[in-house]
């Protein structure tokens, strides 16, 4: 979910974040750059408990749940299973830390910035460990985690560290007898429910602006991949954040997640995940205390390629756009619209790219695609692939699992896809590319917008007029032109329609974690 630096791109011709992170067999990278890092072998897991008040706790129920390596299907460890009583304890700690006069409230704006910088420094120090842990817990390639996820985390922390002493209100002219100004104050206790596809990056997208503005947090990481989130607890404590500022409660969505969503003493909730769960969170928030809600949900994102586009660039970006992170991205380029004059050539080149994609051990430097996260997601993807076959799409390559290799899928490309097919309408969240044909700009705009989602979109063309016309017409929170997945800490990210509400990243995210207070003072008119 992040745009790479020049070092990260290495061989890439598209700002997409993937193929360019491959090392050569002798451990020395191309262009004379230093060798890429190696994952830690036989990494021990040290943090698998509930983190409250800068201390590690067992669950109130004494229950634990397993987390598995999707590449090997072997259990990594057991994790303490938080539930409502544990969430209550975490909220109590966060509320106490937010009280007027607490240690956290006495940290000034510059101090909050220094703490965020320190946390970024510690993530730099632990970068290989965190990338290894993220890889074994999610199945994503280690180098992608190291060069993309961790880079995004560190950049985001440093960006909001710089904002900490620049969150300010305005002086408002009312009339001569009053002074009126606004203050931007922290909301209070913020609940965060994070996803399994980018566990660490999505946590930091929420944590950095929330702490920058002076809030406290209760975090419920995804049960499929909680380990890097828990590791961050140790770094939060080491960085010097006061007890209760950050609290992390691993557990299941229907129990711990529901307790966060409906808690009457949580003032705001932020969630990244499916639209289905987002609806449940919005409902729980409204039925409890009308807490503020920010949702970053699903997408069925159009990637539009015009006949005048740089075809090599468009093919590579569309390929990385849909296959990155095993296709498990809300931003995935899951509907590729190609102008009919170049359609057959685009399909041909896309199939060639898919067949060359290296699928294998996430810890291997040559791997571009690892396994899907779990059996449930694996089965859902296969069911949608079968629906594509039955509904008349042409299977160009892939479409099946690797034999005797667990949760690994062949990169799949469908052509002759029509808008009424399930693979053109439903979020697949897997390595499946659907390529459709269009004839005119008016037609493709209408078809691209014919979806309940509106998260991202992309346009490939050499015409500035075409690019601006389409970008203006598309109902999407982000539109990329001649690039894909170009995300930056400075630029807001969020969706239209059922892709959610609110914005993460950039200055816009600060409004998600502050309340505006108006202060009006009457000036004494007595000059004596």
C-alpha positions as CSV (number, residue, x, y, z in Angstrom):
1,X,0.0,0.0,0.0
2,X,2.9,2.4,-0.5
3,X,4.8,4.1,-3.3
4,X,8.5,3.1,-3.2
5,X,11.5,5.3,-3.1
6,X,14.0,5.1,-6.0
7,X,16.0,2.6,-4.0
8,X,12.9,0.4,-3.7
9,X,12.0,0.5,-7.3
10,X,15.4,-0.8,-8.5
11,X,14.4,-2.5,-11.8
12,X,10.8,-1.4,-11.9
13,X,9.4,0.7,-14.8
14,X,6.1,1.2,-13.0
15,X,5.7,2.9,-9.5
16,X,4.1,-0.3,-8.3
17,X,6.2,-1.6,-5.4
18,X,6.9,-5.2,-6.4
19,X,9.1,-6.8,-9.1
20,X,11.9,-4.5,-8.5
21,X,12.8,-5.8,-5.1
22,X,14.4,-8.9,-6.5
23,X,18.0,-9.6,-5.6
24,X,20.5,-11.4,-7.9
25,X,21.6,-14.9,-6.9
26,X,25.0,-13.8,-5.5
27,X,23.4,-11.4,-3.0
28,X,24.5,-8.2,-4.8
29,X,21.8,-6.1,-6.3
30,X,21.9,-4.5,-9.7
31,X,23.2,-0.9,-10.3
32,X,25.9,-1.4,-7.6
33,X,23.5,-0.9,-4.7
34,X,24.1,-2.6,-1.3
35,X,22.9,-6.1,-0.8
36,X,19.3,-6.5,0.2
37,X,18.6,-7.8,3.7
38,X,17.9,-11.4,4.6
39,X,15.0,-12.6,6.9
40,X,15.8,-13.9,10.3
41,X,15.8,-17.7,10.4
42,X,13.9,-19.5,13.2
43,X,12.6,-16.2,14.6
44,X,11.3,-16.5,18.1
45,X,8.0,-14.7,19.0
46,X,8.4,-12.7,22.2
47,X,5.1,-10.8,22.3
48,X,1.9,-12.7,22.2
49,X,0.0,-11.2,25.2
50,X,-2.4,-8.3,25.7
51,X,-0.7,-4.9,26.0
52,X,-2.4,-2.6,28.5
53,X,-0.8,0.3,30.4
54,X,2.6,-0.6,29.0
55,X,2.4,-4.0,30.5
56,X,1.8,-7.5,29.2
57,X,-1.3,-9.4,30.4
58,X,-3.0,-12.7,30.0
59,X,-6.6,-12.7,28.9
60,X,-9.3,-12.5,31.6
61,X,-10.7,-15.8,30.3
62,X,-7.3,-17.5,30.1
63,X,-8.2,-18.4,26.5
64,X,-5.7,-18.3,23.7
65,X,-5.9,-18.7,19.9
66,X,-3.4,-19.9,17.4
67,X,-1.8,-18.0,14.5
68,X,-0.5,-19.9,11.5
69,X,2.2,-19.4,8.9
70,X,0.1,-19.5,5.6
71,X,3.1,-20.7,3.6
72,X,3.7,-23.8,5.7
73,X,0.3,-24.2,7.5
74,X,2.3,-24.7,10.7
75,X,1.3,-22.9,13.9
76,X,3.6,-20.0,14.8
77,X,2.4,-19.6,18.4
78,X,-0.7,-19.1,20.6
79,X,-1.9,-15.6,21.3
80,X,-3.9,-14.4,24.3
81,X,-7.6,-14.1,23.3
82,X,-9.0,-10.8,24.4
83,X,-12.7,-10.3,24.9
84,X,-15.0,-7.7,26.4
85,X,-13.5,-7.6,29.9
86,X,-10.0,-7.1,28.4
87,X,-11.3,-4.3,26.1
88,X,-12.9,-2.7,29.2
89,X,-9.5,-2.8,30.9
90,X,-7.8,-1.3,27.9
91,X,-10.4,1.5,27.6
92,X,-10.1,2.3,31.3
93,X,-6.4,2.6,30.8
94,X,-6.7,4.8,27.7
95,X,-9.3,7.0,29.4
96,X,-7.1,7.5,32.5
97,X,-4.2,8.4,30.2
98,X,-6.4,11.0,28.5
99,X,-7.6,12.7,31.6
100,X,-6.7,16.3,32.1
101,X,-3.4,16.5,34.1
102,X,-2.2,13.0,33.1
103,X,1.3,12.4,32.1
104,X,0.2,12.2,28.4
105,X,-1.8,15.4,28.5
106,X,1.3,17.2,30.0
107,X,3.4,16.2,27.0
108,X,3.4,19.2,24.8
109,X,3.1,19.2,21.0
110,X,6.8,19.1,20.3
111,X,7.1,16.3,22.8
112,X,4.6,14.2,21.0
113,X,6.5,14.8,17.8
114,X,9.7,13.6,19.5
115,X,8.0,10.5,20.7
116,X,6.8,9.6,17.2
117,X,10.3,10.2,15.8
118,X,11.7,7.9,18.5
119,X,9.1,5.2,17.5
120,X,10.2,5.6,13.9
121,X,13.8,5.2,14.9
122,X,13.0,2.0,16.8
123,X,11.1,0.6,13.8
124,X,14.2,1.4,11.7
125,X,16.3,-0.6,14.2
126,X,13.8,-3.5,14.2
127,X,13.0,-3.4,10.5
128,X,14.4,-6.8,9.6
129,X,12.7,-8.5,12.6
130,X,9.3,-6.8,11.9
131,X,9.5,-7.7,8.1
132,X,10.3,-11.3,8.9
133,X,7.5,-11.5,11.4
134,X,5.0,-9.9,9.0
135,X,6.1,-12.3,6.3
136,X,5.6,-15.5,8.3
137,X,2.3,-14.3,9.8
138,X,0.7,-13.1,6.5
139,X,2.5,-15.0,3.8
140,X,3.7,-11.8,2.0
141,X,7.2,-11.8,0.5
142,X,9.8,-10.7,3.0
143,X,11.3,-8.1,0.7
144,X,7.9,-6.6,0.0
145,X,7.3,-6.3,3.8
146,X,10.8,-4.8,4.3
147,X,11.0,-2.4,1.4
148,X,7.3,-1.4,1.2
149,X,5.3,-2.0,4.4
150,X,8.1,-1.0,6.8
151,X,9.2,1.9,4.6
152,X,5.6,3.2,4.6
153,X,5.3,2.8,8.4
154,X,8.5,4.8,9.0
155,X,7.7,7.5,6.5
156,X,4.2,7.9,8.0
157,X,5.5,8.2,11.6
158,X,8.0,10.8,10.6
159,X,5.5,12.8,8.6
160,X,3.1,13.1,11.5
161,X,5.9,13.7,13.9
162,X,6.4,16.9,11.9
163,X,2.7,17.8,12.1
164,X,2.5,17.5,15.9
165,X,3.2,21.2,16.7
166,X,1.4,22.6,13.6
167,X,-2.2,21.5,14.4
168,X,-3.7,24.9,15.0
169,X,-7.0,26.8,14.9
170,X,-8.0,30.2,13.5
171,X,-8.8,33.7,14.7
172,X,-12.2,34.7,13.5
173,X,-13.4,38.3,13.1
174,X,-16.9,38.6,14.6
175,X,-17.3,42.2,15.9
176,X,-15.3,44.7,17.9
177,X,-16.5,43.7,21.3
178,X,-15.4,40.0,21.0
179,X,-12.3,38.0,20.3
180,X,-13.2,34.6,18.7
181,X,-10.8,31.8,17.9
182,X,-10.9,28.0,17.4
183,X,-8.8,25.2,19.0
184,X,-8.3,21.8,17.4
185,X,-8.3,19.4,20.3
186,X,-7.9,15.6,20.5
187,X,-11.1,13.6,20.4
188,X,-10.2,11.3,23.3
189,X,-10.0,7.5,23.3
190,X,-9.8,6.1,19.7
191,X,-10.5,2.5,18.9
192,X,-8.7,1.0,15.9
193,X,-9.6,-2.3,14.2
194,X,-6.9,-3.3,11.7
195,X,-6.9,-5.8,8.8
196,X,-4.8,-8.9,8.0
197,X,-3.5,-7.9,4.6
198,X,-1.3,-5.0,5.8
199,X,-1.4,-5.4,9.6
200,X,1.5,-3.1,10.5
201,X,1.1,-0.5,7.8
202,X,-2.6,0.0,8.5
203,X,-1.9,0.2,12.3
204,X,0.6,3.0,11.7
205,X,-1.7,4.9,9.3
206,X,-4.1,5.2,12.3
207,X,-1.7,5.4,15.2
208,X,0.5,8.1,13.8
209,X,-2.1,10.9,13.3
210,X,-4.1,9.8,16.4
211,X,-1.1,10.2,18.7
212,X,0.1,13.3,16.8
213,X,-3.1,15.0,17.8
214,X,-2.9,13.9,21.4
215,X,-5.4,11.0,21.5
216,X,-5.1,7.6,23.3
217,X,-5.8,4.3,21.6
218,X,-7.2,0.8,22.0
219,X,-6.2,-1.4,19.0
220,X,-7.8,-4.7,18.0
221,X,-5.5,-6.3,15.4
222,X,-6.8,-8.9,12.9
223,X,-6.8,-12.4,14.5
224,X,-5.2,-13.8,11.3
225,X,-2.0,-11.8,11.7
226,X,-1.6,-10.1,15.1
227,X,2.1,-10.5,15.8
228,X,3.6,-7.3,14.4
229,X,1.0,-5.2,16.0
230,X,1.9,-6.7,19.4
231,X,5.6,-6.2,18.7
232,X,4.8,-2.5,18.3
233,X,3.6,-2.5,21.9
234,X,7.1,-3.2,23.1
235,X,8.5,-0.3,20.9
236,X,5.8,2.1,22.1
237,X,6.9,1.4,25.7
238,X,10.6,1.7,24.8
239,X,10.0,5.0,23.0
240,X,8.7,6.5,26.2
241,X,5.0,6.9,25.6
242,X,3.3,7.1,29.0
243,X,1.2,4.0,30.2
244,X,-2.3,3.8,28.7
245,X,-1.6,5.8,25.6
246,X,-1.5,2.7,23.4
247,X,-3.3,-0.5,24.3
248,X,-3.4,-3.6,22.1
249,X,-6.1,-6.3,22.5
250,X,-5.8,-9.3,20.2
251,X,-8.9,-11.3,19.7
252,X,-11.7,-12.2,17.3
253,X,-13.9,-9.7,15.5
254,X,-17.3,-10.8,16.8
255,X,-16.0,-10.6,20.4
256,X,-13.1,-8.2,21.0
257,X,-13.9,-6.2,17.8
258,X,-17.6,-5.9,18.7
259,X,-16.6,-4.7,22.2
260,X,-14.5,-1.9,20.7
261,X,-17.2,-0.9,18.2
262,X,-19.9,-0.6,20.8
263,X,-17.9,0.6,23.8
264,X,-19.6,3.7,25.4
265,X,-16.2,5.2,26.5
266,X,-14.5,5.0,23.1
267,X,-15.0,8.4,21.4
268,X,-14.0,7.5,17.8
269,X,-13.4,4.3,15.9
270,X,-11.4,3.7,12.7
271,X,-11.6,0.5,10.7
272,X,-10.0,-0.9,7.6
273,X,-11.6,-4.1,6.2
274,X,-14.6,-5.4,4.4
275,X,-17.7,-3.4,3.6
276,X,-19.8,-6.0,5.3
277,X,-18.0,-5.6,8.6
278,X,-17.8,-1.8,8.2
279,X,-21.6,-1.7,8.2
280,X,-21.7,-3.6,11.5
281,X,-19.2,-1.2,13.0
282,X,-21.2,1.8,11.9
283,X,-24.3,0.3,13.4
284,X,-22.7,-0.5,16.7
285,X,-21.2,3.0,16.9
286,X,-24.6,4.5,16.4
287,X,-26.4,2.3,18.9
288,X,-23.9,2.9,21.6
289,X,-22.7,6.5,22.0
290,X,-22.7,7.9,18.4
291,X,-18.9,7.7,18.4
292,X,-17.3,9.1,15.3
293,X,-16.5,6.5,12.6
294,X,-13.9,6.4,9.8
295,X,-14.1,3.4,7.4
296,X,-11.7,2.3,4.7
297,X,-13.5,-0.5,3.0
298,X,-13.5,-2.6,-0.1
299,X,-13.0,-1.7,-3.8
300,X,-13.6,-3.0,-7.3
301,X,-11.2,-0.6,-8.9
302,X,-11.2,0.3,-12.6
303,X,-7.9,0.5,-14.5
304,X,-8.5,2.1,-17.8
305,X,-6.1,1.7,-20.7
306,X,-6.5,3.9,-23.8
307,X,-5.1,3.0,-27.2
308,X,-2.5,5.8,-27.1
309,X,-1.0,4.7,-23.7
310,X,2.5,3.4,-23.3
311,X,1.5,-0.2,-23.6
312,X,4.5,-1.7,-21.8
313,X,4.0,0.6,-18.8
314,X,0.2,0.0,-18.7
315,X,0.7,-3.8,-18.8
316,X,3.3,-3.8,-16.1
317,X,1.3,-1.4,-13.8
318,X,-2.0,-3.3,-14.3
319,X,-0.1,-6.6,-13.6
320,X,1.4,-5.3,-10.3
321,X,-1.8,-3.4,-9.5
322,X,-3.8,-6.7,-9.3
323,X,-1.2,-9.3,-8.2
324,X,0.7,-7.3,-5.6
325,X,0.3,-8.8,-2.1
326,X,-1.2,-12.0,-3.6
327,X,-4.1,-9.8,-4.9
328,X,-5.1,-9.1,-1.3
329,X,-5.4,-5.3,-1.6
330,X,-8.4,-3.1,-1.4
331,X,-6.7,-1.0,-4.1
332,X,-6.3,-4.0,-6.5
333,X,-6.8,-3.2,-10.2
334,X,-9.5,-5.8,-10.4
335,X,-11.3,-4.4,-13.4
336,X,-9.0,-3.7,-16.4
337,X,-10.8,-1.8,-19.2
338,X,-8.7,-1.8,-22.4
339,X,-9.6,0.1,-25.6
340,X,-10.5,-2.4,-28.4
341,X,-7.7,-1.4,-30.8
342,X,-5.1,-2.7,-28.4
343,X,-7.1,-5.3,-26.5
344,X,-5.7,-8.5,-28.0
345,X,-2.1,-7.3,-27.6
346,X,-2.7,-6.1,-24.0
347,X,-4.2,-9.5,-23.1
348,X,-1.2,-11.3,-24.8
349,X,1.3,-9.3,-22.8
350,X,-0.6,-9.6,-19.6
351,X,-0.7,-13.4,-19.9
352,X,3.1,-13.4,-20.5
353,X,3.6,-11.4,-17.3
354,X,1.4,-13.6,-15.2
355,X,3.1,-16.8,-16.4
356,X,6.5,-15.3,-15.5
357,X,5.4,-14.4,-11.9
358,X,7.4,-16.2,-9.3
359,X,5.2,-18.0,-6.7
360,X,6.9,-19.6,-3.7
361,X,8.4,-19.3,-0.3
362,X,7.8,-15.7,1.0
363,X,11.2,-15.7,2.7
364,X,13.0,-16.3,-0.7
365,X,14.3,-13.1,-2.3
366,X,13.1,-14.2,-5.7
367,X,9.5,-14.7,-4.7
368,X,7.0,-12.2,-6.0
369,X,3.8,-14.0,-4.8
370,X,3.2,-16.0,-1.6
371,X,0.2,-17.9,-0.3
372,X,-3.3,-16.6,0.4
373,X,-3.9,-15.7,4.1
374,X,-6.1,-18.7,5.0
375,X,-8.3,-21.5,3.8
376,X,-11.4,-19.3,3.9
377,X,-10.0,-16.7,1.6
378,X,-8.4,-19.4,-0.6
379,X,-11.8,-21.2,-1.1
380,X,-13.5,-17.9,-1.8
381,X,-11.1,-17.0,-4.6
382,X,-11.4,-20.5,-6.2
383,X,-15.2,-20.2,-6.1
384,X,-15.0,-16.9,-7.9
385,X,-12.6,-18.3,-10.5
386,X,-15.1,-21.2,-11.2
387,X,-17.9,-18.6,-11.6
388,X,-15.8,-16.8,-14.2
389,X,-15.4,-20.1,-16.2
390,X,-19.1,-20.9,-15.9
391,X,-20.3,-17.4,-16.9
392,X,-18.3,-17.4,-20.1
393,X,-15.1,-15.6,-19.4
394,X,-12.0,-16.9,-21.2
395,X,-9.4,-18.4,-18.9
396,X,-6.1,-17.3,-20.4
397,X,-3.8,-18.8,-17.7
398,X,-3.8,-20.0,-14.1
399,X,-7.2,-20.7,-12.5
400,X,-6.0,-23.4,-10.1
401,X,-4.0,-24.1,-7.0
402,X,-0.5,-25.5,-6.9
403,X,-0.6,-29.2,-6.3
404,X,0.4,-30.2,-2.8
405,X,1.4,-26.6,-1.9
406,X,-1.4,-25.6,0.5
407,X,-2.7,-22.0,0.0
408,X,-0.7,-21.1,-3.2
409,X,-2.6,-20.1,-6.3
410,X,-1.4,-19.7,-9.9
411,X,-1.7,-16.1,-11.1
412,X,-4.9,-16.1,-13.1
413,X,-5.9,-14.0,-16.1
414,X,-9.4,-13.8,-17.7
415,X,-10.3,-12.1,-20.9
416,X,-13.6,-11.5,-22.6
417,X,-15.0,-10.5,-19.2
418,X,-18.4,-8.7,-19.2
419,X,-19.8,-6.4,-16.6
420,X,-22.5,-8.8,-15.4
421,X,-20.1,-11.5,-14.3
422,X,-19.3,-12.1,-10.7
423,X,-15.6,-11.6,-11.2
424,X,-16.4,-8.1,-12.6
425,X,-18.7,-7.2,-9.7
426,X,-17.4,-8.8,-6.5
427,X,-14.2,-8.1,-4.7
428,X,-12.1,-11.2,-5.2
429,X,-9.1,-10.3,-3.0
430,X,-6.9,-12.7,-4.8
431,X,-4.5,-13.1,-7.8
432,X,-7.1,-12.8,-10.5
433,X,-7.0,-10.3,-13.4
434,X,-10.2,-9.6,-15.3
435,X,-9.7,-7.8,-18.6
436,X,-12.6,-6.1,-20.4
437,X,-12.9,-4.2,-23.7
438,X,-14.3,-0.8,-24.4
439,X,-14.9,1.5,-27.4
440,X,-15.4,5.1,-26.2
441,X,-14.5,7.4,-23.4
442,X,-18.2,7.9,-22.6
443,X,-18.8,4.2,-22.4
444,X,-15.9,3.4,-20.1
445,X,-16.6,6.2,-17.7
446,X,-20.2,4.9,-17.3
447,X,-19.1,1.3,-16.8
448,X,-16.2,2.2,-14.5
449,X,-18.7,4.0,-12.2
450,X,-21.2,1.3,-12.3
451,X,-20.3,-0.2,-9.0
452,X,-21.1,0.2,-5.3
453,X,-17.5,0.9,-4.6
454,X,-15.3,4.0,-5.2
455,X,-11.9,3.6,-3.6
456,X,-9.3,3.9,-6.4
457,X,-9.0,4.1,-10.2
458,X,-6.2,4.4,-12.8
459,X,-6.0,5.9,-16.3
460,X,-3.3,5.2,-18.8
461,X,-3.0,7.6,-21.7
462,X,-0.6,10.1,-23.3
463,X,-3.4,12.7,-23.7
464,X,-3.6,15.2,-20.8
465,X,-7.1,16.1,-21.9
466,X,-8.2,12.5,-21.7
467,X,-6.5,12.0,-18.3
468,X,-8.1,15.0,-16.7
469,X,-11.5,14.4,-18.2
470,X,-11.6,10.8,-17.0
471,X,-10.1,11.6,-13.6
472,X,-12.8,14.2,-13.0
473,X,-15.6,11.9,-14.1
474,X,-14.6,8.8,-12.0
475,X,-16.3,8.3,-8.7
476,X,-13.2,7.3,-6.8
477,X,-11.3,8.7,-3.8
478,X,-8.0,8.3,-5.6
479,X,-7.2,8.4,-9.4
480,X,-3.7,7.5,-10.6
481,X,-2.6,8.6,-14.1
482,X,0.1,6.4,-15.8
483,X,1.0,4.8,-12.5
484,X,-0.6,2.5,-9.9
485,X,-0.6,2.3,-6.1
486,X,1.3,5.5,-5.9
487,X,0.5,6.2,-2.2
488,X,2.3,8.8,-0.1
489,X,2.2,9.8,3.5
490,X,1.5,13.4,2.4
491,X,-1.6,12.6,0.2
492,X,-5.0,11.7,1.6
493,X,-6.5,8.2,1.0
494,X,-10.1,7.1,1.3
495,X,-13.2,6.1,-0.7
496,X,-16.4,7.2,-2.2
497,X,-19.7,5.3,-1.9
498,X,-19.5,1.9,-0.1
499,X,-15.7,2.1,0.0
500,X,-16.0,4.0,3.2
501,X,-15.8,7.5,4.6
502,X,-13.2,9.7,6.1
503,X,-9.6,10.0,5.0
504,X,-6.3,8.6,6.1
505,X,-2.8,10.1,5.5
506,X,-1.9,13.7,4.7
507,X,-3.1,16.8,6.5
508,X,-6.7,15.7,5.9
509,X,-6.3,12.8,8.4
510,X,-5.7,15.3,11.2
511,X,-9.4,16.3,11.0
512,X,-10.3,12.7,11.7
513,X,-8.6,12.8,15.1
514,X,-9.5,16.3,16.3
515,X,-12.6,18.2,17.5
516,X,-13.0,21.9,16.8
517,X,-13.7,24.1,19.8
518,X,-14.8,27.7,19.4
519,X,-13.7,30.1,22.2
520,X,-15.4,33.6,22.3
521,X,-14.2,36.3,24.7
522,X,-16.0,39.6,25.3
523,X,-13.7,42.5,25.5
524,X,-14.3,44.9,28.4
525,X,-15.5,48.2,27.1
526,X,-14.6,50.1,30.3
527,X,-11.4,52.0,29.6
528,X,-11.1,53.2,33.2
